[in-house]
Amino acid sequence: MNSTIVEVAYLEQYGRGDVWTLPMSGRGDCEDLALLKCKMLIERGWPTSALSVTVGATVQGVAHAVLTVSTVQGQLVLDNLNSSILRPSQTGHRYFARQSDRGWISASGERTAEPMADLPMARVGLR
């Protein structure tokens, strides 16, 4: 799926900042791909409780989102930057928060209405 969606910046696609939506136009960014992967897994019978969007930063410090899947083998990451399915510790990303059924959970366990980092977000660049 990673190669079927052309990655574009928010401003180029929508003319404004951060927009999370399904990439119906065939163009989108990391959040859009994570949402599409989530939708496709739900359509294939995966429980929504096993799927969550997780936000953080790449090794280069760029804001990034992935789909995290809970399995009997543990947490696995579906990432548009890598075609392999990896454990979170194998991606090189720093994770700040993950989606839950009641909002977001930060890395320290704090529940919030929106994604929140347990460290200064100013250090993370936007694409």
N, C-alpha and C positions, 0 to 999 in steps of 0.2 A: 504494500500500500504506500510505503514511503515515496516510491518513485512515481506514483500516479498523481500526486498533488504537487503543483509548482509552488515553491515557497516564495512568498512575497511579504513585504512589510505592511503594517497596518495602514500607514499613511498612503501608500501606493494603492492598496486595495479599496479602502473605505474613506480616504480623505480625512481621517481623524485618528485619534489614539486607539488604545487597546480595545479590540472587539473579539469576543469569544463566540464563535458560531461554527456550524458545520460547513466545510469547504465545498458547497454545492457548485461553485463556479469552476472547480478544479484547481483553485488557488487558495492558499492559506498559510498559516504559520504553525508553530509547534502546538499551541493550544487547540487550534482547529483540528489538527491531525489526531491529537489525543482524544478529543470529543468524538471524532469519526470512528476511531478504533473502539471506543467504548460503546458507541451505538451498534456497531457491527457485532461485537461480542454479545451484547444483550440480545440482539436478534438471533444469535446462534445458541441462546439458552443460558448464557452465563448470568449468575445472579448479580444484581446491581451492587449488593453488599461486598462483592469481591473486587470491584473496580473503583479506582479513584484517580483523579487528576492530581499530580504532585508537582509543585512549583519549586524552583530553586535557581541555580546558576551553573553554567558550564565551567570547565576548567579555565576558560578564558575570561570568566566573569560576566558572561552574557546571560540575561534573564532567560529562563527556559522552563518548559512544562513537558511532562511525560505522562503516559498512562501507567499506573501501577496496578498489578493484578495479584491478588492474594490466592495462592494455590496450596495444595498439601505439601509442596516442596518449598514453600516460603514465598516471599515477595519477589515478583519478577517485573521488569521494566520493559515497556514497549515504547521506543524512542525513535523519533523521526531522524535523528542524527546517526543512528546505527541500525542496521538490519538484523542484528543478532538480538535475541532475547537474553537479557542480563539480569543479575541481581543488582539491587541499588548500589552496593559497594563496588561493583565492577564498572560502573558507568563513568566515574570520575567527577560526576556532578555533586554539588552541595545542595541538599534538600532543605527547604525552609518550612513548607507546609503542605498538607495533603487534604484533599476534599473528603468530607465525611457526610453522613446522611443528615447532619444538622449544621452544616457550614464547613468550617475549616479547622484543622488541628495543626498547631505550630509544632516545630521540632521538639519544644519543651513540653508539649502536651496541652497548651492553652487552646481553648475553643474560641473561635472568632467568627464573625459574619463574613469576612473577606480574608484572602490570604495574607498572612503576616509573618515576617521573619523575626527570628530571635536575635538578629544582628542587624546592623545598619544596612538598609536597602540601598543607600546612596553609593555603595561600593559595587553595585550590580548595574551594568550597562544595559540599555534596551536595544533590541534589533530594529 
